[in-house]
Amino acid sequence: MNYGYARCSTNESKQDIDRQVRELKAAGAKEVFLEYEHGDAAVKQQLSSLLEQAKEGDTIITLEVSRLARSTKQLCEIIEIIRQKHLRLVIVGSITVDCSNGQIDPMTNAFIQMSGVFAELELRIIRERVRSGMANAKAKGAKIGRPQTTIDQIPSGFLKHYPAYKSGQFNLTELARVCKLSRTTVYKYIEILEG
């Protein structure tokens, strides 16, 4: 079986993962696992599910090493699982790590590890640029971070259902669901109203 793995750092409303899915299917993926998580996150639920589901002889296809991990350590752990499970890993247009015999040849291993080092380096450079840019903006007097939400900015849909939450008709999860908001946002609005 050929599996695809696509990952974006932020959710579907902020990043479009469809391009990855199209390219993975064009490369032969029959089933694609989608993940919205940072590259260096300690837990990637969909990747873990994929690695658990994959059987000996299966192929995992992804578009870049950085889609799998932005941490060299994590990448080495993933490659070890691929070796132990006798899988193949295809980085489209780049390299194939064929561990179907339970081994990985030294040159391929070195190349994939070097690719991991560059993916981690890229992430660190991006983060340093962001920090530097924020410090520069702050030094020029800009306010950093999201603007503070006021009572006037709370959506009317939330205000409509809030009394049902206060009276115990809804719990927090139900309030979030009917308002089509995240629990974090609901917590924030409640804190504004009750603070």
Secondary structure as a PSIPRED ss2 file (coil, helix, strand):
# PSIPRED VFORMAT (PSIPRED V4.0)

   1 M C   1.000  0.000  0.000
   2 N E   0.000  0.000  1.000
   3 Y E   0.000  0.000  1.000
   4 G E   0.000  0.000  1.000
   5 Y E   0.000  0.000  1.000
   6 A E   0.000  0.000  1.000
   7 R E   0.000  0.000  1.000
   8 C E   0.000  0.000  1.000
   9 S C   1.000  0.000  0.000
  10 T C   1.000  0.000  0.000
  11 N C   1.000  0.000  0.000
  12 E C   1.000  0.000  0.000
  13 S C   1.000  0.000  0.000
  14 K C   1.000  0.000  0.000
  15 Q C   1.000  0.000  0.000
  16 D C   1.000  0.000  0.000
  17 I C   1.000  0.000  0.000
  18 D H   0.000  1.000  0.000
  19 R H   0.000  1.000  0.000
  20 Q H   0.000  1.000  0.000
  21 V H   0.000  1.000  0.000
  22 R H   0.000  1.000  0.000
  23 E H   0.000  1.000  0.000
  24 L H   0.000  1.000  0.000
  25 K H   0.000  1.000  0.000
  26 A H   0.000  1.000  0.000
  27 A C   1.000  0.000  0.000
  28 G C   1.000  0.000  0.000
  29 A C   1.000  0.000  0.000
  30 K C   1.000  0.000  0.000
  31 E E   0.000  0.000  1.000
  32 V E   0.000  0.000  1.000
  33 F E   0.000  0.000  1.000
  34 L E   0.000  0.000  1.000
  35 E E   0.000  0.000  1.000
  36 Y E   0.000  0.000  1.000
  37 E C   1.000  0.000  0.000
  38 H C   1.000  0.000  0.000
  39 G C   1.000  0.000  0.000
  40 D C   1.000  0.000  0.000
  41 A C   1.000  0.000  0.000
  42 A C   1.000  0.000  0.000
  43 V C   1.000  0.000  0.000
  44 K C   1.000  0.000  0.000
  45 Q H   0.000  1.000  0.000
  46 Q H   0.000  1.000  0.000
  47 L H   0.000  1.000  0.000
  48 S H   0.000  1.000  0.000
  49 S H   0.000  1.000  0.000
  50 L H   0.000  1.000  0.000
  51 L H   0.000  1.000  0.000
  52 E H   0.000  1.000  0.000
  53 Q H   0.000  1.000  0.000
  54 A C   1.000  0.000  0.000
  55 K C   1.000  0.000  0.000
  56 E C   1.000  0.000  0.000
  57 G C   1.000  0.000  0.000
  58 D C   1.000  0.000  0.000
  59 T E   0.000  0.000  1.000
  60 I E   0.000  0.000  1.000
  61 I E   0.000  0.000  1.000
  62 T E   0.000  0.000  1.000
  63 L C   1.000  0.000  0.000
  64 E C   1.000  0.000  0.000
  65 V H   0.000  1.000  0.000
  66 S H   0.000  1.000  0.000
  67 R H   0.000  1.000  0.000
  68 L H   0.000  1.000  0.000
  69 A C   1.000  0.000  0.000
  70 R C   1.000  0.000  0.000
  71 S C   1.000  0.000  0.000
  72 T H   0.000  1.000  0.000
  73 K H   0.000  1.000  0.000
  74 Q H   0.000  1.000  0.000
  75 L H   0.000  1.000  0.000
  76 C H   0.000  1.000  0.000
  77 E H   0.000  1.000  0.000
  78 I H   0.000  1.000  0.000
  79 I H   0.000  1.000  0.000
  80 E H   0.000  1.000  0.000
  81 I H   0.000  1.000  0.000
  82 I H   0.000  1.000  0.000
  83 R H   0.000  1.000  0.000
  84 Q H   0.000  1.000  0.000
  85 K C   1.000  0.000  0.000
  86 H C   1.000  0.000  0.000
  87 L C   1.000  0.000  0.000
  88 R E   0.000  0.000  1.000
  89 L E   0.000  0.000  1.000
  90 V E   0.000  0.000  1.000
  91 I E   0.000  0.000  1.000
  92 V C   1.000  0.000  0.000
  93 G C   1.000  0.000  0.000
  94 S C   1.000  0.000  0.000
  95 I E   0.000  0.000  1.000
  96 T E   0.000  0.000  1.000
  97 V E   0.000  0.000  1.000
  98 D E   0.000  0.000  1.000
  99 C C   1.000  0.000  0.000
 100 S C   1.000  0.000  0.000
 101 N C   1.000  0.000  0.000
 102 G C   1.000  0.000  0.000
 103 Q C   1.000  0.000  0.000
 104 I C   1.000  0.000  0.000
 105 D C   1.000  0.000  0.000
 106 P H   0.000  1.000  0.000
 107 M H   0.000  1.000  0.000
 108 T H   0.000  1.000  0.000
 109 N H   0.000  1.000  0.000
 110 A H   0.000  1.000  0.000
 111 F H   0.000  1.000  0.000
 112 I H   0.000  1.000  0.000
 113 Q H   0.000  1.000  0.000
 114 M H   0.000  1.000  0.000
 115 S H   0.000  1.000  0.000
 116 G H   0.000  1.000  0.000
 117 V H   0.000  1.000  0.000
 118 F H   0.000  1.000  0.000
 119 A H   0.000  1.000  0.000
 120 E H   0.000  1.000  0.000
 121 L H   0.000  1.000  0.000
 122 E H   0.000  1.000  0.000
 123 L H   0.000  1.000  0.000
 124 R H   0.000  1.000  0.000
 125 I H   0.000  1.000  0.000
 126 I H   0.000  1.000  0.000
 127 R H   0.000  1.000  0.000
 128 E H   0.000  1.000  0.000
 129 R H   0.000  1.000  0.000
 130 V H   0.000  1.000  0.000
 131 R H   0.000  1.000  0.000
 132 S H   0.000  1.000  0.000
 133 G H   0.000  1.000  0.000
 134 M H   0.000  1.000  0.000
 135 A H   0.000  1.000  0.000
 136 N H   0.000  1.000  0.000
 137 A H   0.000  1.000  0.000
 138 K H   0.000  1.000  0.000
 139 A H   0.000  1.000  0.000
 140 K C   1.000  0.000  0.000
 141 G C   1.000  0.000  0.000
 142 A C   1.000  0.000  0.000
 143 K C   1.000  0.000  0.000
 144 I C   1.000  0.000  0.000
 145 G C   1.000  0.000  0.000
 146 R C   1.000  0.000  0.000
 147 P C   1.000  0.000  0.000
 148 Q C   1.000  0.000  0.000
 149 T C   1.000  0.000  0.000
 150 T C   1.000  0.000  0.000
 151 I H   0.000  1.000  0.000
 152 D H   0.000  1.000  0.000
 153 Q H   0.000  1.000  0.000
 154 I C   1.000  0.000  0.000
 155 P C   1.000  0.000  0.000
 156 S H   0.000  1.000  0.000
 157 G H   0.000  1.000  0.000
 158 F H   0.000  1.000  0.000
 159 L H   0.000  1.000  0.000
 160 K H   0.000  1.000  0.000
 161 H H   0.000  1.000  0.000
 162 Y H   0.000  1.000  0.000
 163 P H   0.000  1.000  0.000
 164 A H   0.000  1.000  0.000
 165 Y H   0.000  1.000  0.000
 166 K H   0.000  1.000  0.000
 167 S C   1.000  0.000  0.000
 168 G C   1.000  0.000  0.000
 169 Q C   1.000  0.000  0.000
 170 F C   1.000  0.000  0.000
 171 N C   1.000  0.000  0.000
 172 L H   0.000  1.000  0.000
 173 T H   0.000  1.000  0.000
 174 E H   0.000  1.000  0.000
 175 L H   0.000  1.000  0.000
 176 A H   0.000  1.000  0.000
 177 R H   0.000  1.000  0.000
 178 V H   0.000  1.000  0.000
 179 C H   0.000  1.000  0.000
 180 K C   1.000  0.000  0.000
 181 L C   1.000  0.000  0.000
 182 S C   1.000  0.000  0.000
 183 R H   0.000  1.000  0.000
 184 T H   0.000  1.000  0.000
 185 T H   0.000  1.000  0.000
 186 V H   0.000  1.000  0.000
 187 Y H   0.000  1.000  0.000
 188 K H   0.000  1.000  0.000
 189 Y H   0.000  1.000  0.000
 190 I H   0.000  1.000  0.000
 191 E H   0.000  1.000  0.000
 192 I H   0.000  1.000  0.000
 193 L H   0.000  1.000  0.000
 194 E H   0.000  1.000  0.000
 195 G C   1.000  0.000  0.000
